[in-house]
Amino acid sequence: MKSQRNTTTSEMQNNCKNVAAILKAISHPQRLMILCHLEKGAKTVGELEKLCGGSQSSISQFLKLMKLEAMLTSEKRGLFVYYRIHDPKMKKLVLSLYKIFCK
């Protein structure tokens, strides 16, 4: 049987601070909607605009902020920029939230 290392109080406090920062960063309904759609795959601003019902400027602004916070990454393909979730842990978190609240 594989033994698990116990998390120290200091490590747990640090982890809690990190998780709290992530939860704060995604606590806006429009950000959550964007992340739910990006969990399914990379999308352009135009695609997210249609899916989320927001304006192009508001979607672009949210994407820019989430990219600065290292939540998203982008890739230019031809004339379009595709955004996707950067961190696999964030993708798992969004999928878990989706399963709990949207199914």
Secondary structure, DSSP 8 states (H G I E B T S, - for coil): --------HHHHHHHHHHHHHHHHHT-SHHHHHHHHHHTTS-B-HHHHHHHH---HHHHHHHHHHHHHTTSEEEEEETTEEEEEE--HHHHHHHHHHHHHH--
